[in-house]
Amino acid sequence: VQLQASGGGLVQAGGSLRLSCTASGRTFGRYVVGWFRQAPGKEREFVAAISWIGGSTYYADSVKGRFTISRDNAENTVYLQMNSLKPGDTAVYYCAADRDLRITTTTSAYDYWGQGTQVTVSS
């Protein structure tokens, strides 16, 4: 499955962005879909994930209450709504799919990755 992430951009602190992750080649099926981010000089870190069956979600503490992950089965797309953005949220954001049914925050567990979209939050 090929993943395409989009929706990044430049926004002022306190602003909002919505990222999209669309699958092509096949549907997301029963995959868990997650969002990760990587800031310059830092390791890639987990942001949020959603299971395809039941729609369970899980968030990193750093984004809980500000970010919302959701899915649109008909459009085969997963969204990450990001509100109250902070300069510390600046990073390249990646979406990824995991063939396991259970949500994991472990980067290496994800089987498919999109190309990343840049999010820059100015102070």
Salt bridges, closest charged atoms under 4 A:
GLU45 OE2 - ARG37 NE 2.64
ASP61 OD1 - LYS64 NZ 3.08
ASP89 OD1 - ARG37 NH1 2.89
ASP89 OD2 - ARG66 NH1 2.77
ASP100 OD1 - ARG102 NE 3.43
ASP111 OD1 - ARG99 NH2 3.19
